[in-house]
């Protein structure tokens, strides 16, 4: 072979490898910005997605604990294993098991159980489950998957074998309630809510660049309890050195470092708060337990603007300039849209989990919002409404510009069919994939609306919460119209609580409460 041919062969090999790696789903919501957009997916599309079918289903040895079972799936392609080079799907169980499954066959390639020498101080239940809760994240450069165990230690496991290559190193307090890991510039991030395990709410950071010298930094958003950051995706990255989070009920006093019921931006890696937005009704949000922190924000760009979408149990969507969250007074967003929860209930309605965003071939920027419960009477008028939406729906918006201010604004496009209740959607080549979870979202006996601060009635047990559920259903919707292109029907046999989807290499992955991992792909398509 000539030198020129050798060079071209090397370039072709490199391009092929990059193409394979670009098809990964390495973190919750696909990327650190939590967009939910599989940018490089080129198998699934609006024309062919009606041919989806269940390719395989595998039951994993994991005991569901306190409503949770398996984390949202992650995918890594071109992984070297003892069985050869494979695409692997990773899920982590509530009982501290880590599982790597062959994406082509559904066969288990490896699994390990993370051992703890620390016992929880109190019995677990769904408010403080004492189990593994955070979706892991993948570092392709290091060839590791980072997993946060229930005892608060961070592990870096070899993608191909599960061997421990980093840690375990104490990251957060044992049995705290942690949310999806994010990896930014060699630092791993998680968020904490609920005060479980005595942990304070905030953003936690570990430097994992040198396994021999890991260091931990944290940003507390409340002096004691409150201000929980419990959006499904944890903290959200911008495109530079900023990280964003939405906080729950708690004191709002930025001058003294308390950021309850707010959206914050912190500098990396110092975790110093440099900007924040507090809705002008933040006192009511805290009084009525309408956590803004119920969803992780999504960061995206349109034109010369960097944008952020946030929203929580109150059912209000906040559209923000990510570079100046609340303008000079920290209370003025680009737009506020009332979408649901006219009842101001603390549990069954509102915006939960996270968002998804996508740019179409014509340069249009879209935002998709998972909404629980019926649409608000104050919601904007949508040109396409495929309701009724008694249990919930996906709402789609397109980014435009205000005719007078020329600032970005959200323009309503469509409302989906009924979902009971929707998980954060994901997008691939003009298709929105969304899961109707079938979850029973009633949390307490008594009024759903908090009659006075701190009074909820009797909190339901895990067993009561797990009753009256329905099977989860995967839907594929046309990203431009909301039309149903595919439904999984009765393929999934159980419901799911607080999970998510992954899309990679023409396949869609989901989990359920019975610790089953599902793979959906096109008929006749061979991995």
C-alpha positions as CSV (number, residue, x, y, z in Angstrom):
1,X,0.0,0.0,0.0
2,X,1.4,3.5,-0.9
3,X,1.8,6.1,1.8
4,X,-1.1,8.1,0.3
5,X,-3.4,5.1,0.4
6,X,-2.4,4.4,4.0
7,X,-3.2,8.0,4.9
8,X,-6.6,7.8,3.2
9,X,-7.3,4.5,4.9
10,X,-6.4,6.0,8.3
11,X,-8.6,9.0,7.7
12,X,-11.5,6.7,6.6
13,X,-11.1,4.6,9.7
14,X,-11.1,7.7,11.9
15,X,-14.2,9.1,10.1
16,X,-15.9,5.8,10.6
17,X,-15.0,5.7,14.3
18,X,-16.2,9.3,14.8
19,X,-19.5,8.4,13.0
20,X,-20.0,5.4,15.3
21,X,-19.3,7.4,18.4
22,X,-21.6,10.2,17.3
23,X,-24.5,7.8,17.5
24,X,-24.1,7.3,21.2
25,X,-26.6,8.3,23.9
26,X,-24.0,9.1,26.6
27,X,-26.1,11.0,29.2
28,X,-29.6,11.8,30.3
29,X,-31.2,13.9,27.5
30,X,-28.4,12.9,25.1
31,X,-26.1,15.9,25.8
32,X,-25.0,18.1,28.7
33,X,-27.5,20.7,27.5
34,X,-30.4,18.2,28.1
35,X,-31.9,18.8,24.6
36,X,-33.1,15.3,24.1
37,X,-32.0,15.5,20.5
38,X,-30.3,12.6,18.8
39,X,-28.7,14.8,16.1
40,X,-26.9,12.1,14.2
41,X,-29.7,9.5,14.1
42,X,-30.3,8.6,10.4
43,X,-32.2,5.4,10.5
44,X,-35.5,6.4,12.2
45,X,-37.5,9.0,10.5
46,X,-41.1,10.2,10.1
47,X,-41.6,8.1,6.9
48,X,-40.5,4.7,8.3
49,X,-41.1,4.9,12.0
50,X,-44.6,3.3,11.7
51,X,-42.7,0.1,11.1
52,X,-41.3,0.0,14.7
53,X,-41.6,-3.2,16.6
54,X,-40.4,-4.7,19.9
55,X,-37.0,-6.2,19.0
56,X,-36.2,-7.6,22.4
57,X,-37.0,-7.4,26.1
58,X,-34.7,-8.4,28.9
59,X,-35.5,-8.8,32.6
60,X,-32.6,-7.6,34.8
61,X,-31.9,-8.9,38.3
62,X,-32.8,-5.7,40.2
63,X,-35.3,-5.3,43.1
64,X,-37.5,-2.2,42.6
65,X,-37.3,0.0,45.6
66,X,-39.6,2.9,46.6
67,X,-41.2,3.6,43.2
68,X,-37.9,3.4,41.3
69,X,-36.3,0.5,39.4
70,X,-34.0,1.2,36.5
71,X,-32.4,4.5,35.4
72,X,-32.9,5.9,32.0
73,X,-30.8,3.9,29.4
74,X,-27.5,5.1,28.0
75,X,-25.8,3.8,24.8
76,X,-22.2,3.5,23.7
77,X,-21.2,2.1,20.3
78,X,-17.9,0.5,19.2
79,X,-17.1,-0.8,22.7
80,X,-14.4,-3.5,23.0
81,X,-15.7,-6.4,25.2
82,X,-14.4,-9.9,25.8
83,X,-17.1,-11.0,23.3
84,X,-15.8,-8.6,20.6
85,X,-16.7,-5.0,19.6
86,X,-20.3,-4.2,20.4
87,X,-22.8,-1.5,20.9
88,X,-23.9,-1.6,24.6
89,X,-26.9,-0.3,26.4
90,X,-26.4,0.6,30.1
91,X,-28.9,0.8,32.9
92,X,-28.4,1.0,36.6
93,X,-30.8,-0.4,39.1
94,X,-32.3,0.9,42.3
95,X,-30.5,-2.0,44.2
96,X,-27.0,-0.7,43.1
97,X,-26.6,-3.1,40.1
98,X,-25.0,-1.9,36.9
99,X,-25.9,-3.7,33.7
100,X,-24.4,-3.7,30.2
101,X,-26.6,-5.3,27.5
102,X,-25.8,-6.1,23.9
103,X,-27.9,-3.7,21.8
104,X,-28.2,-6.2,18.9
105,X,-29.5,-9.2,20.9
106,X,-30.5,-8.1,24.4
107,X,-28.0,-10.5,26.0
108,X,-26.3,-9.4,29.2
109,X,-22.6,-8.7,28.5
110,X,-21.6,-7.8,32.1
111,X,-23.1,-6.7,35.4
112,X,-21.7,-5.8,38.8
113,X,-23.3,-4.8,42.1
114,X,-21.8,-1.9,44.0
115,X,-21.3,-2.8,47.6
116,X,-21.9,-0.4,50.5
117,X,-20.6,-0.6,54.0
118,X,-22.9,2.2,55.2
119,X,-26.5,1.5,56.3
120,X,-29.2,4.2,56.0
121,X,-30.4,5.8,59.3
122,X,-34.1,5.6,58.4
123,X,-36.3,3.2,56.5
124,X,-36.7,4.1,52.8
125,X,-39.8,5.3,51.1
126,X,-40.6,7.2,47.9
127,X,-39.8,10.6,49.4
128,X,-36.4,9.4,50.6
129,X,-35.8,6.1,48.9
130,X,-32.4,5.1,50.2
131,X,-31.5,3.7,46.8
132,X,-29.6,4.5,43.7
133,X,-31.5,7.2,41.8
134,X,-29.1,9.1,39.5
135,X,-28.8,8.2,35.8
136,X,-25.1,7.7,35.1
137,X,-23.0,9.4,32.4
138,X,-20.5,8.1,29.9
139,X,-16.9,9.5,29.3
140,X,-15.9,8.2,25.9
141,X,-12.4,9.7,26.2
142,X,-11.6,7.7,29.3
143,X,-13.7,4.7,28.3
144,X,-15.7,4.9,31.5
145,X,-19.3,5.1,32.8
146,X,-19.6,7.1,36.0
147,X,-22.1,5.7,38.4
148,X,-23.2,7.3,41.7
149,X,-24.0,4.5,44.2
150,X,-26.7,4.8,46.9
151,X,-24.0,5.3,49.6
152,X,-22.8,8.5,47.8
153,X,-19.6,7.1,46.3
154,X,-18.7,7.8,42.6
155,X,-17.4,4.9,40.5
156,X,-15.8,5.0,37.1
157,X,-16.4,1.6,35.4
158,X,-14.7,0.3,32.2
159,X,-17.3,0.4,29.4
160,X,-16.4,-3.0,28.1
161,X,-15.9,-5.0,31.3
162,X,-17.3,-3.2,34.3
163,X,-13.9,-3.1,36.0
164,X,-13.5,-0.3,38.5
165,X,-11.1,2.2,37.1
166,X,-12.0,5.3,39.1
167,X,-12.8,5.4,42.8
168,X,-15.0,4.6,44.5
169,X,-14.7,8.2,46.0
170,X,-17.2,9.8,48.3
171,X,-19.1,12.4,46.3
172,X,-22.3,13.2,48.2
173,X,-23.7,12.1,51.6
174,X,-24.9,8.5,51.8
175,X,-28.5,7.9,50.9
176,X,-29.1,11.5,49.7
177,X,-31.6,11.9,46.8
178,X,-29.4,12.5,43.8
179,X,-30.3,13.2,40.2
180,X,-28.8,12.5,36.8
181,X,-25.0,12.9,36.4
182,X,-23.6,15.4,33.9
183,X,-20.0,15.4,32.6
184,X,-18.6,18.8,31.6
185,X,-14.9,19.5,30.9
186,X,-13.7,16.6,33.1
187,X,-16.0,17.4,36.0
188,X,-18.9,15.2,37.0
189,X,-22.0,17.0,38.4
190,X,-25.1,15.9,40.3
191,X,-27.9,17.7,42.1
192,X,-29.6,16.9,45.4
193,X,-33.1,17.5,46.7
194,X,-35.4,16.6,49.6
195,X,-32.8,16.6,52.5
196,X,-32.5,12.8,52.4
197,X,-29.5,11.5,54.3
198,X,-29.1,15.0,55.9
199,X,-27.8,16.3,52.6
200,X,-28.3,20.0,51.7
201,X,-29.9,20.9,48.3
202,X,-27.6,22.1,45.6
203,X,-25.2,21.3,42.8
204,X,-22.3,19.0,43.6
205,X,-19.1,18.8,41.5
206,X,-16.2,16.3,41.4
207,X,-13.0,16.7,39.4
208,X,-12.4,13.3,37.8
209,X,-9.5,14.3,35.5
210,X,-7.0,12.7,37.7
211,X,-8.2,9.5,39.5
212,X,-5.5,9.9,42.1
213,X,-6.5,13.4,43.0
214,X,-10.3,13.8,42.8
215,X,-11.7,16.8,44.5
216,X,-15.3,17.8,45.4
217,X,-16.9,21.2,45.4
218,X,-20.6,22.1,46.2
219,X,-23.0,24.9,45.8
220,X,-25.7,25.0,48.4
221,X,-28.9,26.9,47.5
222,X,-30.4,26.9,51.0
223,X,-28.9,27.2,54.5
224,X,-30.9,24.3,55.8
225,X,-33.5,22.4,53.8
226,X,-35.6,23.4,50.8
227,X,-34.6,24.6,47.3
228,X,-34.4,21.0,46.1
229,X,-33.0,20.6,42.5
230,X,-34.9,17.4,41.4
231,X,-35.4,17.8,37.7
232,X,-34.9,14.5,36.0
233,X,-31.7,15.6,34.2
234,X,-30.0,17.2,37.2
235,X,-28.0,20.3,36.3
236,X,-27.9,21.6,32.7
237,X,-24.8,22.8,30.8
238,X,-24.6,25.9,28.6
239,X,-22.2,26.1,25.6
240,X,-19.4,27.5,27.7
241,X,-18.5,27.6,31.3
242,X,-22.0,28.0,32.9
243,X,-24.3,25.4,34.5
244,X,-28.0,25.9,35.1
245,X,-30.5,24.5,37.6
246,X,-34.1,25.2,38.7
247,X,-34.7,25.0,42.4
248,X,-37.7,24.0,44.5
249,X,-39.6,25.5,47.4
250,X,-37.4,27.4,49.9
251,X,-36.3,30.8,51.0
252,X,-35.5,33.2,48.2
253,X,-32.8,35.6,49.5
254,X,-30.0,35.9,46.9
255,X,-28.1,38.5,48.9
256,X,-27.5,35.7,51.5
257,X,-27.0,32.8,49.1
258,X,-30.5,31.3,49.2
259,X,-32.2,30.7,45.8
260,X,-35.5,28.9,46.4
261,X,-38.1,28.9,43.6
262,X,-35.5,30.2,41.1
263,X,-33.4,29.4,38.1
264,X,-29.7,29.9,38.7
265,X,-26.6,30.1,36.6
266,X,-23.2,29.2,38.1
267,X,-19.7,29.6,36.8
268,X,-17.6,26.5,36.2
269,X,-15.7,25.1,37.8
270,X,-15.9,27.5,40.8
271,X,-19.7,27.0,41.2
272,X,-20.1,30.6,41.9
273,X,-23.7,31.9,41.2
274,X,-23.4,34.6,38.5
275,X,-27.0,35.1,37.5
276,X,-30.5,34.1,38.6
277,X,-34.2,34.5,37.8
278,X,-36.9,34.5,40.5
279,X,-40.5,34.7,39.3
280,X,-42.4,37.6,40.9
281,X,-44.8,35.1,42.5
282,X,-42.0,33.0,44.1
283,X,-43.6,33.4,47.6
284,X,-46.8,31.8,46.3
285,X,-44.8,29.0,44.6
286,X,-43.1,28.1,47.8
287,X,-46.3,28.5,49.9
288,X,-48.2,26.1,47.7
289,X,-45.4,23.6,47.1
290,X,-45.3,24.2,43.4
291,X,-41.6,23.4,42.9
292,X,-39.9,25.1,40.0
293,X,-37.2,22.4,40.4
294,X,-39.5,19.6,39.2
295,X,-37.9,19.9,35.8
296,X,-34.4,20.3,34.5
297,X,-34.0,23.3,32.2
298,X,-33.1,22.8,28.6
299,X,-30.4,25.0,27.0
300,X,-30.5,25.8,23.3
301,X,-29.6,28.4,20.7
302,X,-31.6,30.3,18.1
303,X,-30.0,32.9,15.9
304,X,-27.7,35.0,18.1
305,X,-29.5,34.1,21.3
306,X,-28.8,31.5,23.9
307,X,-32.1,30.4,25.4
308,X,-33.3,28.4,28.4
309,X,-36.7,26.7,29.0
310,X,-37.8,26.0,32.6
311,X,-41.0,25.1,34.4
312,X,-42.3,23.0,37.3
313,X,-45.3,21.8,39.2
314,X,-47.0,25.2,38.9
315,X,-47.6,24.5,35.2
316,X,-46.0,27.7,34.0
317,X,-43.3,27.7,31.3
318,X,-40.6,30.3,31.7
319,X,-38.7,31.2,28.5
320,X,-35.4,32.9,29.4
321,X,-32.4,34.5,27.9
322,X,-29.6,32.1,29.1
323,X,-27.1,35.0,29.1
324,X,-29.3,37.3,31.2
325,X,-31.8,35.1,33.0
326,X,-34.2,37.6,34.4
327,X,-32.9,40.8,32.9
328,X,-31.6,43.6,35.3
329,X,-34.2,43.0,38.0
330,X,-33.9,39.2,37.9
331,X,-37.7,39.0,37.5
332,X,-38.2,39.7,33.8
333,X,-38.1,36.7,31.5
334,X,-38.5,36.7,27.7
335,X,-41.9,35.1,28.1
336,X,-44.2,33.4,30.7
337,X,-46.8,30.9,29.4
338,X,-49.4,29.3,31.6
339,X,-49.9,25.7,30.4
340,X,-51.6,23.6,33.1
341,X,-52.5,23.2,36.8
342,X,-55.3,25.8,37.2
343,X,-56.0,23.9,40.4
344,X,-52.6,24.8,41.8
345,X,-52.2,21.1,42.9
346,X,-48.8,20.1,44.3
347,X,-48.7,16.6,42.9
348,X,-50.6,15.6,39.8
349,X,-50.3,18.5,37.4
350,X,-47.7,20.8,35.9
351,X,-44.4,20.4,34.0
352,X,-42.3,17.4,35.3
353,X,-38.9,16.0,34.4
354,X,-37.4,18.0,31.5
355,X,-37.8,19.3,28.0
356,X,-36.6,18.5,24.5
357,X,-35.5,20.8,21.7
358,X,-34.6,20.3,18.1
359,X,-33.7,22.3,14.9
360,X,-35.4,21.2,11.7
361,X,-33.9,21.2,8.2
362,X,-35.3,24.7,7.5
363,X,-33.5,26.1,10.5
364,X,-36.6,26.3,12.7
365,X,-36.1,25.7,16.4
366,X,-38.7,23.7,18.3
367,X,-39.4,23.1,22.0
368,X,-41.4,20.2,23.4
369,X,-42.9,20.3,26.9
370,X,-44.3,17.3,28.9
371,X,-47.4,18.5,30.7
372,X,-49.3,16.6,33.4
373,X,-53.0,17.0,33.7
374,X,-55.4,19.0,31.5
375,X,-54.5,22.2,29.7
376,X,-54.9,25.5,31.5
377,X,-57.7,27.8,30.5
378,X,-55.0,30.5,30.2
379,X,-52.9,28.4,27.8
380,X,-52.2,29.9,24.4
381,X,-54.2,28.7,21.4
382,X,-52.6,25.9,19.5
383,X,-53.3,25.6,15.7
384,X,-53.3,21.8,16.1
385,X,-54.9,20.2,19.1
386,X,-55.1,16.4,19.1
387,X,-56.7,16.1,22.5
388,X,-58.5,15.6,24.8
389,X,-55.7,15.8,27.3
390,X,-57.2,14.8,30.6
391,X,-54.1,13.1,31.9
392,X,-51.4,15.0,30.2
393,X,-49.8,15.7,26.8
394,X,-46.8,17.0,24.9
395,X,-47.0,20.6,23.8
396,X,-44.9,21.8,20.9
397,X,-43.6,25.4,20.3
398,X,-41.5,27.0,17.7
399,X,-39.2,29.9,18.4
400,X,-40.0,33.1,16.6
401,X,-39.4,36.8,17.2
402,X,-41.6,39.4,18.7
403,X,-42.7,41.9,16.0
404,X,-42.0,44.9,18.3
405,X,-39.1,44.0,20.5
406,X,-37.4,41.5,18.0
407,X,-36.6,39.3,21.0
408,X,-37.2,35.5,20.8
409,X,-40.7,34.2,21.7
410,X,-42.4,30.8,21.7
411,X,-45.2,30.3,19.2
412,X,-47.6,27.4,19.9
413,X,-47.7,24.7,17.3
414,X,-49.5,21.6,18.5
415,X,-50.9,19.6,21.5
416,X,-50.6,15.8,21.4
417,X,-53.1,13.1,22.2
418,X,-53.6,12.2,25.8
419,X,-50.6,10.9,27.8
420,X,-50.9,9.3,31.3
421,X,-48.4,10.9,32.4
422,X,-45.7,11.9,29.9
423,X,-41.9,11.5,30.5
424,X,-39.5,14.0,28.9
425,X,-39.6,13.4,25.2
426,X,-36.6,12.8,22.9
427,X,-36.2,13.6,19.2
428,X,-34.6,12.0,16.1
429,X,-34.9,13.2,12.5
430,X,-38.4,14.7,12.7
431,X,-39.8,12.2,15.2
432,X,-40.7,12.9,18.8
433,X,-40.6,9.8,21.0
434,X,-42.5,10.0,24.2
435,X,-43.5,7.6,26.9
436,X,-46.9,7.5,28.6
437,X,-45.8,6.2,31.9
438,X,-49.1,4.8,33.4
439,X,-48.0,6.0,36.8
440,X,-50.3,6.7,39.7
441,X,-49.3,10.2,40.6
442,X,-51.5,10.7,43.7
443,X,-49.2,11.3,46.6
444,X,-51.4,11.9,49.6
445,X,-54.8,11.3,51.1
446,X,-56.7,14.6,51.3
447,X,-56.8,17.7,49.2
448,X,-54.4,17.9,46.3
449,X,-54.1,21.6,46.8
450,X,-52.1,22.4,49.9
451,X,-54.6,24.1,52.3
452,X,-51.9,25.7,54.3
453,X,-48.1,25.6,54.2
454,X,-46.7,22.2,55.1
455,X,-50.1,20.5,55.4
456,X,-50.7,17.7,52.9
457,X,-52.8,15.1,54.6
458,X,-51.6,11.5,55.0
459,X,-48.7,10.7,52.7
460,X,-49.2,7.5,50.8
461,X,-46.9,4.6,51.2
462,X,-44.9,3.0,48.3
463,X,-47.6,0.2,48.1
464,X,-50.4,2.7,47.8
465,X,-48.5,4.7,45.2
466,X,-47.9,1.6,43.2
467,X,-51.6,0.7,43.0
468,X,-53.9,1.7,40.2
469,X,-51.1,1.9,37.6
470,X,-51.3,1.1,33.9
471,X,-48.8,-0.3,31.4
472,X,-46.4,2.2,29.9
473,X,-46.8,3.0,26.1
474,X,-44.1,4.3,23.8
475,X,-45.4,6.7,21.1
476,X,-43.7,8.2,18.1
477,X,-45.1,11.5,17.0
478,X,-44.5,13.7,13.9
479,X,-42.3,16.4,15.3
480,X,-44.1,19.1,13.1
481,X,-47.7,18.1,13.6
482,X,-48.0,15.8,16.7
483,X,-49.7,13.1,14.6
484,X,-49.2,9.6,16.1
485,X,-46.9,7.6,13.8
486,X,-46.5,4.6,16.1
487,X,-47.8,3.2,19.4
488,X,-46.2,0.2,21.3
489,X,-49.7,-0.9,22.5
490,X,-49.4,-3.7,25.0
491,X,-45.7,-4.4,24.3
492,X,-44.6,-3.0,27.7
493,X,-46.1,-4.9,30.6
494,X,-45.7,-2.4,33.5
495,X,-45.6,1.3,34.4
496,X,-42.6,3.4,35.1
497,X,-41.7,6.2,37.5
498,X,-39.1,9.0,36.8
499,X,-37.1,7.5,34.0
500,X,-36.4,8.4,30.4
501,X,-35.7,7.2,26.8
502,X,-32.7,6.8,24.7
503,X,-32.4,6.7,20.9
504,X,-29.3,5.4,19.0
505,X,-28.5,3.5,15.8
506,X,-32.1,3.1,14.8
507,X,-33.3,1.8,18.1
508,X,-35.3,3.2,21.0
509,X,-34.7,2.0,24.6
510,X,-37.1,2.2,27.6
511,X,-37.4,0.6,31.0
512,X,-40.3,-0.2,33.3
513,X,-40.9,-0.7,37.0
514,X,-40.6,-4.5,36.8
515,X,-36.9,-4.0,35.9
516,X,-37.4,-4.8,32.2
517,X,-35.3,-3.1,29.5
518,X,-37.0,-2.8,26.1
519,X,-35.6,-2.2,22.6
520,X,-37.7,-1.0,19.7
521,X,-36.4,-1.0,16.2
522,X,-37.6,-1.1,12.6
523,X,-39.0,-4.4,11.2
524,X,-36.3,-6.2,9.2
525,X,-33.5,-3.9,10.4
526,X,-30.5,-5.8,11.5
527,X,-28.1,-4.3,14.0
